[in-house]
Amino acid sequence: MNETVSLEVAIEVVLRNGPTFETIAGLCKMAVEAEREKVAAWMMAKGYATGHGDSTEDLLTELDWQIREQERKACAKVVEILIPEQTEEGLIGHTIAKAIREARRLPPYTTPPVQEFVCSTGFCRFTLTQTGVGINVPDEEKCKK
């Protein structure tokens, strides 16, 4: 289904059923499924293989796993670069990773509470939201002590 047809279908559904939560959620689900199909078609066209049967669902499951694995590695690397002295203890890195995992488990329409962590010097603040990691460092020189 191309974008014009999808938009026309969406407008028709909203006009018929009204802009209820269920209608909007259904349209979002339809859009997500269409995007998943596009990704799977691209993966098959490029010759990616999972070794598990190469169905669309197998390819998407493999892609989800690879994304989670790369995300975990990237999160560990960010913590290692930003606060190397704390990573030996593992407390801050573990806490940040746990908060990110919790934020990703929440439904997309739920706004998670902002979580803030303060480093051992008290000057660095690490703020986590559902969209990712934001870092607020008022004075970088104080944090390096």
KEDRENZA-750209 format. One record per atom (N, C-alpha, C): residue number from 1; x, y, z. Coordinates in steps of 0.05 Angstrom, whole numbers. Example, Ala and Ser with C-alpha at 12.3 -4.5 7.8 and 13.67 -1.06 7.14 Angstrom:
2
 seq     xx     yy     zz
   1    264   -114    156
   1    246    -90    156
   1    264    -66    156
   2    257    -45    142
   2    273    -21    143
   2    258      1    157
END
This chain:
145
 seq     xx     yy     zz
   1     17    -23      0
   1      0      0      0
   1     18     25      0
   2     14     43    -19
   2     31     67    -19
   2     20     88      0
   3     36    109      4
   3     29    129     25
   3      3    143     19
   4     -2    149     -7
   4    -27    163    -13
   4    -51    146     -7
   5    -51    121    -14
   5    -73    103     -8
   5    -76    100     22
   6    -54     97     37
   6    -55     94     66
   6    -67    119     78
   7    -60    142     69
   7    -71    167     80
   7   -101    169     74
   8   -109    161     50
   8   -137    162     43
   8   -153    142     60
   9   -142    118     65
   9   -156     99     82
   9   -158    109    110
  10   -137    122    120
  10   -137    133    147
  10   -158    154    150
  11   -160    172    131
  11   -180    194    132
  11   -208    182    132
  12   -212    162    115
  12   -238    149    113
  12   -246    136    139
  13   -227    122    151
  13   -232    108    177
  13   -239    128    199
  14   -224    150    200
  14   -229    170    221
  14   -256    183    217
  15   -263    189    192
  15   -289    202    186
  15   -312    183    193
  16   -308    157    188
  16   -329    137    193
  16   -331    131    223
  17   -309    126    237
  17   -309    117    265
  17   -305    140    285
  18   -295    163    276
  18   -289    184    294
  18   -261    182    305
  19   -250    204    315
  19   -222    203    325
  19   -220    192    353
  20   -228    167    356
  20   -226    154    383
  20   -198    142    387
  21   -193    135    411
  21   -167    123    418
  21   -163     98    402
  22   -183     81    401
  22   -181     56    386
  22   -176     60    357
  23   -189     80    345
  23   -184     86    316
  23   -156     94    311
  24   -146    113    328
  24   -119    123    324
  24    -99    100    329
  25   -103     84    350
  25    -85     62    356
  25    -85     42    333
  26   -108     37    321
  26   -109     18    298
  26    -94     29    274
  27    -96     55    269
  27    -82     67    247
  27    -52     66    252
  28    -44     71    277
  28    -15     70    284
  28     -5     41    280
  29    -21     22    288
  29    -13     -6    284
  29    -10    -13    255
  30    -28     -3    239
  30    -27     -8    210
  30     -1      5    198
  31      5     29    207
  31     30     42    197
  31     55     27    205
  32     55     17    230
  32     79      2    240
  32     82    -24    224
  33     60    -38    219
  33     61    -63    204
  33     71    -58    175
  34     62    -36    163
  34     71    -29    136
  34    101    -24    136
  35    111    -10    156
  35    139     -4    158
  35    155    -30    162
  36    145    -48    179
  36    158    -73    184
  36    160    -89    158
  37    139    -89    142
  37    139   -103    117
  37    160    -91     98
  38    162    -64     98
  38    182    -51     80
  38    210    -59     88
  39    216    -60    115
  39    242    -68    124
  39    248    -96    117
  40    229   -114    120
  40    233   -142    114
  40    237   -146     84
  41    222   -131     67
  41    226   -133     38
  41    254   -123     30
  42    263   -102     43
  42    290    -91     38
  42    311   -112     46
  43    308   -124     69
  43    327   -144     78
  43    328   -167     59
  44    305   -177     50
  44    305   -199     31
  44    318   -192      4
  45    312   -167     -5
  45    324   -158    -30
  45    354   -155    -29
  46    364   -148     -5
  46    393   -145     -2
  46    407   -172      4
  47    392   -193      8
  47    403   -219     11
  47    411   -226     40
  48    400   -211     60
  48    405   -218     87
  48    392   -244     94
  49    405   -260    110
  49    394   -286    118
  49    398   -290    148
  50    379   -303    160
  50    381   -308    189
  50    390   -337    195
  51    386   -354    176
  51    391   -382    181
  51    368   -396    195
  52    346   -382    199
  52    323   -393    213
  52    299   -398    195
  53    302   -395    169
  53    280   -400    152
  53    274   -376    133
  54    284   -353    140
  54    282   -329    123
  54    254   -320    116
  55    235   -326    134
  55    209   -314    130
  55    211   -285    139
  56    190   -270    132
  56    190   -241    140
  56    192   -239    170
  57    178   -255    185
  57    178   -253    214
  57    206   -261    225
  58    219   -281    213
  58    246   -289    221
  58    266   -266    218
  59    264   -252    195
  59    282   -230    189
  59    277   -207    209
  60    252   -201    215
  60    247   -180    234
  60    255   -187    262
  61    251   -212    270
  61    260   -221    296
  61    290   -218    299
  62    305   -226    278
  62    334   -224    278
  62    342   -194    279
  63    328   -177    264
  63    335   -149    264
  63    330   -137    292
  64    307   -144    305
  64    302   -134    332
  64    324   -143    351
  65    333   -168    349
  65    354   -178    366
  65    380   -162    362
  66    387   -158    336
  66    411   -143    330
  66    410   -114    340
  67    387   -102    338
  67    384    -74    348
  67    387    -74    379
  68    375    -92    393
  68    378    -93    422
  68    407    -98    430
  69    420   -115    416
  69    448   -121    422
  69    466    -97    418
  70    462    -83    395
  70    478    -59    389
  70    471    -37    409
  71    446    -35    417
  71    438    -15    436
  71    452    -19    463
  72    453    -44    471
  72    466    -51    496
  72    496    -44    496
  73    509    -50    473
  73    537    -44    471
  73    542    -14    470
  74    524      1    455
  74    527     30    453
  74    523     43    480
  75    503     33    495
  75    498     44    522
  75    522     40    540
  76    533     17    540
  76    557     11    556
  76    580     29    548
  77    584     33    522
  77    606     50    512
  77    602     79    521
  78    577     89    519
  78    572    117    528
  78    579    120    557
  79    570    102    574
  79    576    104    602
  79    606    102    607
  80    619     85    593
  80    648     81    595
  80    663    107    588
  81    654    121    567
  81    667    145    558
  81    661    168    577
  82    636    171    585
  82    628    194    600
  82    638    193    629
  83    637    170    641
  83    644    168    669
  83    662    144    674
  84    687    145    664
  84    704    121    666
  84    710    113    695
  85    712    132    713
  85    719    125    740
  85    697    111    754
  86    672    115    746
  86    649    102    759
  86    643     75    747
  87    652     69    723
  87    645     44    710
  87    659     20    723
  88    681     25    737
  88    694      3    752
  88    675     -7    773
  89    661     11    787
  89    642      3    807
  89    617     -9    794
  90    611      1    771
  90    588     -9    756
  90    561      1    765
  91    560     16    786
  91    535     25    798
  91    520     44    779
  92    533     65    770
  92    519     84    753
  92    513     72    726
  93    532     58    714
  93    527     45    688
  93    503     26    690
  94    503     10    711
  94    481     -9    715
  94    454      5    718
  95    454     26    734
  95    430     41    739
  95    419     54    714
  96    437     66    698
  96    428     80    674
  96    417     59    654
  97    431     37    651
  97    422     16    632
  97    395      5    641
  98    391      1    667
  98    365     -9    678
  98    343     12    672
  99    349     37    676
  99    328     58    671
  99    320     59    642
 100    340     56    624
 100    334     56    595
 100    317     32    588
 101    324      9    599
 101    307    -15    593
 101    279    -11    603
 102    276      0    627
 102    249      5    638
 102    233     25    621
 103    247     46    612
 103    233     66    595
 103    223     53    569
 104    239     35    558
 104    231     22    532
 104    208      2    536
 105    204     -8    560
 105    182    -27    565
 105    155    -13    567
 106    155     13    573
 106    130     27    576
 106    116     30    548
 107     90     29    548
 107     76     34    522
 107     83     61    511
 108     83     65    485
 108     91     90    473
 108     74    114    481
 109     49    109    489
 109     31    131    496
 109     34    139    525
 110     51    125    540
 110     56    131    568
 110     81    148    571
 111     79    170    585
 111    103    186    589
 111    116    176    614
 112    141    166    612
 112    154    157    636
 112    163    180    654
 113    166    175    679
 113    177    197    696
 113    206    202    689
 114    214    227    691
 114    242    233    686
 114    258    222    709
 115    280    209    702
 115    297    198    723
 115    324    212    722
 116    333    221    744
 116    358    236    745
 116    377    223    764
 117    403    221    756
 117    424    210    773
 117    446    230    775
 118    458    232    799
 118    479    251    804
 118    505    235    808
 119    527    245    796
 119    552    231    799
 119    564    236    827
 120    586    223    833
 120    598    225    860
 120    607    253    867
 121    614    270    848
 121    622    297    854
 121    598    315    860
 122    574    307    851
 122    550    322    855
 122    545    344    834
 123    563    346    815
 123    560    367    795
 123    549    357    769
 124    551    332    763
 124    542    320    738
 124    514    309    742
 125    496    314    724
 125    469    303    726
 125    464    287    700
 126    454    263    703
 126    448    246    680
 126    417    243    680
 127    404    254    660
 127    375    253    659
 127    367    234    637
 128    349    215    644
 128    339    195    626
 128    310    200    620
 129    303    199    594
 129    275    201    586
 129    270    178    567
 130    245    175    558
 130    238    153    541
 130    253    155    514
 131    259    179    505
 131    272    182    479
 131    301    177    479
 132    314    174    502
 132    342    169    503
 132    355    182    527
 133    381    186    524
 133    396    197    546
 133    403    226    541
 134    398    243    559
 134    406    271    557
 134    425    277    581
 135    445    291    576
 135    465    296    597
 135    467    326    602
 136    464    334    626
 136    466    362    634
 136    491    365    651
 137    511    377    641
 137    536    381    657
 137    540    411    660
 138    533    422    683
 138    536    451    687
 138    565    461    685
 139    583    446    696
 139    611    455    696
 139    629    430    692
 140    638    426    668
 140    654    401    662
 140    679    399    678
 141    692    422    684
 141    717    421    699
 141    712    410    727
 142    690    416    740
 142    684    406    766
 142    680    375    766
 143    669    365    743
 143    664    337    741
 143    689    321    738
 144    710    333    728
 144    735    319    723
 144    752    315    748
 145    745    328    770
 145    760    326    795
 145    758    299    807
END
